[in-house]
Amino acid sequence: MKKFFATAFARGLFWQFVGTLLGAGLITGIRAAMGLSVTDKFFFTEPAWVLGGFIGVLFFLGGNGSVSDWFKWARGIDTPEHHEEHYSGWEKYFHVSLDHKVIGIQYTVVALALISIGGLFALIFRTELAASKLQFLTEDLLLFGQNGLQLYNTLMSLHGMIMIVSILLGVAGIINYVVPLLLGAQDMAFPRLNAFSFWVAVPAAVLLLMSLVLGGFDTGWTGYPPLSARAPVGVQMFFLGVFTAGWSSILGALNVIATVIRMRSKGMTAWRMPIFVWAAVATSLIALTATQLIGLSFQLVMFQRLFGMGFFDPAKGGNPVLFQHLFWFYSHPAVYVFVLPGLGVISELLPVFARKPLFGYRWIAMSSLGIALVGFVVWAHHMFTSGMNSYLRLPFMYSTLLVAIPTGVKFFSWVATLWKGKIETPTPMLFVLGGIVVFLMGGLSGPPNATVSTDLHLHDTYFIVGHFHDTIFGGFVFPFFAALYYWFPKATGRRMNEFWGKVHFWMMTPSFFVLTLGMMRIGLLGMRRRIADYDPALGFDTTHLILTIAGYLIGLSVLIFFFNFFNSIKNGEKADGNVWNSRSPEWQVPSPMPMHNYDQPFEVVGEPYDYGLPGSKYVEFSAPAKNTHK
């Protein structure tokens, strides 16, 4: 325990707490000197909490040492390239590291922690929905200064945004760990920026969770005004947390693009890059260019609340629909920030387990860029019922339907890759196949939302909830688990247990089908989303009970995964050699990966996915340098 409290993680949390109190105390002192009110329901006023939250983030980054090298450089102090680890075992993952592999694992573990928290919130309000009438989230309940209905709204809202942030961190985890290995690089282009990008996300997650105890908020994960303009102070922590997490996404994307452009191995032309790298580039282009818009939209609501500005207040000349344009210009492309890496994982793993070349490699690579490009011109399909100008509906309907073309390219290529392949189905392949089917369900349920006439009926029903969960689970969560099972031996030198991996898959997959198909069914019958109760006369009780049971089975399957994950770190079967018989360069060296990745550089001499072709070779390692000293 003593070692934990000495880690950079623990120090950062301590200094974030101190910084939050100092920042809030500063505003409180200024208001007291001016003769203004200094206390409210939560001791500090809203401006005090906002400044305190911001100062807390700065104190976290200063206290945990993630910006120390930059301050030394600014003072003229030498900062050598210290890539060697000063800590071993579990400790190195709680300290600041410049090793992209450690940072990738840090991202991944925090993502898994947030997925657990977000999933727990979902089970709480899903239990409330298991039967009509209020069960336990009643008005008599008082928790965190909220009654049961207010708490339901907060948990529902936080579930959405926490899961989104966790997926963003999961995306960063896979990309950080895998991309340099696939390129043959020793690290990311900017290791210190890489470390900063991770550590700035940690206080952001803390701010999101702080919103729960500061009165919560009832806006949903979208934070639409006018609801967000008059929500409790918790919504400001929500806004500030997302704004801070945006820096992690933007800076991480910049680092990935620079790494891919500058650090590819000899012979690795654009058309010889692994397909996951193409997906990472497309993802990073979206994150780099669009993330500012959600930060801006939330920042404007923060300023409206703090300074009385009227950006979205019609009484002051503002327009609440403007917020939706700013918000969805990022938040729909953000769906592809989640999905494109997942689709990249599917394309990367399919040929390994089908033992066939990846069909249409160049088309798949270009389809990732096509999805990224088209994703920027579809945002207003979320706004068909918002009151925006009606003449905008038709072009956005057509642009949304256009996304099906590059997405369809991937599906047809996957099917062609599987056709007549010698298919093996270890746990990673099961999750790949499950991801394809679930994402197909999300894709097929998408056009009714893109078509104006049907969207006017379906908008804000549970049909949308089912469609969105299919898209995100199929597009990222299933591939995320596939990636974890696949690269776990490379990170740890041990394999995860196949039996428990298959239990995880076969428990989660049918439960998820039941959950989302049931959501779509009651949505078609008129069940509204984001409500805590429903009329028993509608006859939804049985369906909601089944959905709740399915939700708990999904949660149980994830618990099985965690047991398998942590148990396998110490007790898993040792992974000797190329456990998946892959052509990829990282599997041609021992596991776990050496500190500097590749002791001998390699040259790309063939195509990455020529599985089953006799005599073909993708990479060729240089011979070790001979020792000339006697």
ABEGO torsion letter per residue (X at the ends): XAAAAABAAAAAAAAAAAAAAAAAAAAAAAAAAAGBBABBAAGBBAAAAAAAAAAAAAAAAAAAGAAAAAAAAAAGBBBBBBABBABBEAAAAABBBABAAAAAAAAAAAAAAAAAAAAAAAAAAAAAAABBEBAABBAABBBGGBBAAAAAAAAAAAAAAAAAAAAAAAAAAAAAAAAAAAAGBABBABAAAAAAAAAAAAAAAAAAAAAAAAGEBAAEAAGBOAAAAABBAAAAAAAAAAAAAAAAAAAAAAAAAAAAAAABBBGBBAAABBAAAAAAAAAAAAAAAAAAAAAAAAAAAAAAAAAGBAAABAAAGBBAAAAAAAAAAAAAAAAAAAAAAAAAAAAAAAAAAAGBBBBGAAAAAAAAAAAAAAAAAAAAAAAAAAGBBAAAAAAAAAAAAAAAAAAAAAAAAAAAAABGBBBBBBAAAAAAAAAAAAAAAAAAAAAAAABAAAAAAABGBAAAAAAAAAAAAAAAAAAAAAAAAAAAAAAAGBBBBAAAAAAAAAAAAAAAAAAAAAAAAAAAAGBBBGBABBBAAAGAAAAAAAAAAAAAAAAAAAAAAAAAAAAAAAABBBBBEBAAGBABAAAABBOBBBAAGBABBBBBABBAABBGBBGBBABBBBBBBBBABX
